[in-house]
Amino acid sequence: MRKQPTDVLPPEILSIIFLEGLPSYTHRFKVDRHRRSISQVCRSWRAFCIDTPLLWRALYISHKNISTGDDWERLKLLIERARTVPLDLSIYFYDLNNPSINQATLSRLTGYLTPLLPRVRNLHYTSIHMGAILAFFPLPRSMPFLRKLRLILAPWPMGHKFITLWRHDSSFPLLESLSVEGPSFETINSTLDGIPRGQVRHFNVNHIFCARERIGYISQSRHLDSLGWHPLHLEEARLQNSPDDLPRFCSNTLHSLIVNGSIHVLLRLLDTTHSIRHLELSPGGVECIDAAKSTDFIHLRTISLRSSPLTQEISLYAFISTHPTIFAIELNARDYYKLLPLLFSGRNRKAHNVSFIRVVATSDWDLCDVPEAVMRDWLESPWTSRLEWNYLDFTRRDGAEWPNGHERIQALANSFPEQFRWIEEDEAVPFDKIASLGPDGWPSCEEAVQRI
């Protein structure tokens, strides 16, 4: 059999090629598909893959893949293949039908993971199971490779137990991104004192810590690229009553702003909004947009309203039309149906520069009457870049499918293959990354963005 050009490549070069094609660890199915596809080509490629630890640094653990003996053997094999390289660890315990996990399973998993945690590079942990949370936390005192820490905790049953996420003397010297969503601060026995302030560039922490503590941390962080603001209603009221004694935020490096609730107090704390390129509002909706309209977002490129149904679509249209730098919007299906005719009818077309729209999933089953004529008209317009439709379930509450709903959307996708495509959550490029590219770089640089 004739040799192929790849057969004469040195193993080191071939390993580099394999790693160049490896997607970001956040795209689990793409990572699995990549590793499986290249390791099943031939014996030599399989040997190269197994002998390249960086290919196996991403580990994914959920309540579904640790249920049998084969699952444990597979996990052990993946850990062995990664050898001693820093790991990207994703743990997902979110089984609503089974709110408890076998204690023996947790003990066995802890035995596997405890020796690995000091060399974790990126940690993404999601759980609603109190037992799993208490077994995994607190984190080790020293995690010298940790760069990204994302925790989504919704423990049930809560009871009167306290959760210690990390100790006050923890050491995370390379931490760049901190994202924590969880219960109220009254149940958390940790503080932000253990998190370094100097190099954290992405801070998205909800009311798992009290507002004063979050504000104190943000005000001492001088190089934030993205900020998540999530005040409770009571916290918001207290902050509005005492805005003068709150420290200002140094926001001249801030590129992405995520607001979950009211934006009024936050706008008082920011010393500038000129550098912000991406704005996500949820669920403040109209109130947030009305407050933001009077703010000088001179470089805003993208805006997201993922879980914030509008009561007055005119508010979003007014915001977009007064910010000509916006070229992409992300919103749920309800808002899409309301906004599209307003954006792209008659002379309104010339009042903005939106050329890219992403529609995300919705739980409002009664909104599946797709305005096909309006969508077709927009897709045919010369300035349209692309419409992404992010997994919408066309099933009614009684289990019946909506008449021709899926087929009508698919017909549009077939008619406009360059502008329209379906995406799943694992394929979606984060909107703040789209904002960093700008209208000229998107969508030609999409694959590069996927790997950031």
Buried (B, 14 or more C-beta within 10 A) or exposed (E): EEEEEEEEBEEEEBBEEBEEEBBBBBBBEBBEEBBEEBBEEEEEBEEBBBEBBBBBBBBBBBBEBBEEEEBBEEBEEBBEBBEEBBBBBBBBBEBEEEEEBEEEBBEEBEEBBEEBBBBBBBBBBBBBBBBBBBBBBBBBBEBEBBBBBBBBBBBEEEEEEEBEBBBEEBBBEBBBBBBBBBBEBEBBBBBBBBBBBEEBBBBBBBBBBBBEBBBBBBBEBEBBBBBBBBBBEEBBEBBEEEEEEBEEBBBEEBBBBBBBBBBBBBBBBBEBBBBBBBBBBBBBBBBBBBBBBEBEBEBBBBBBBBBBBBEEBEBBBBBBBEBEBBBBBBBBBBBBBBBBBBBBEEEEEEBBBBBBBBBBBBEEEEBBEBBEEBBEBBBEEEEBBBBBBBBBBBBEEEEEEBEBBBEBBBEBBEEBEEBBBEBEEEBBBBBBBBBBBBBEEBBEBBEEBBEE
